[in-house]
């Protein structure tokens, strides 16, 4: 691991159908928070139509095709990956939760260290959204 990799958080995963809440720093986004109460951290979940398993498989293909990513854990409705920045080796923890009841994939992307991320976490999720939309 790089000098700026930090320690893997111990609050990751799905607990009572929810991903971990956002950190108080600006370098993270989460789709399971109140948009009006915390617009800085809110991001839309990934919406899908049709079969949930196909949407989940498509997400996995997109994530696997990205650079500097290591999938740490995955199952039928949860995926956790670490993304490492090219220059300094900063690690971001990115989680996806297939919420079939709501018809969406919930997301959380957070930098481990520091306060700022220059919008990288939000951009990453929006890039994934665009790739899923393109098919």
C-alpha positions, 0 to 999 in steps of 0.5 A: 500500500502507498504512503497515503493509503490510510486504514480500511474503515471498520464501518463498511458494509450494509447494516439494516439495509443502509450503507455507512453514513457520510463523514463530516468532511467534504470528500465523500458522497452517499445516496442514502441520506436526505438530499435537502438536509445534506446536499453536499454529500448527497448523490442520486442512487444508480437507477435501473430498469428490468432485471436486478441481477442483470443490472448488478452484473453490468455494474460489476463489469463497469467497476472491473473495467476501471483503472486502479481498482481492487474489488475487496468484497462482493456478493449478490447485493453488495460490492466493496472496492478500493480505488487508488489515486494515480499520483499519491496513492490515496485510497477511496472506499466505494460501496454499492448496495443493490436495493431491489425493493427500491429498484436502485443501487445505493452508493457510497464513495469516500476518501480515507484521508484528508478533507478535500478530494477535488470532486473525485468521489462524485465524479467517479460515481457519475462516470459509473452512472454514465457507463451503465446508461451507455450499456 
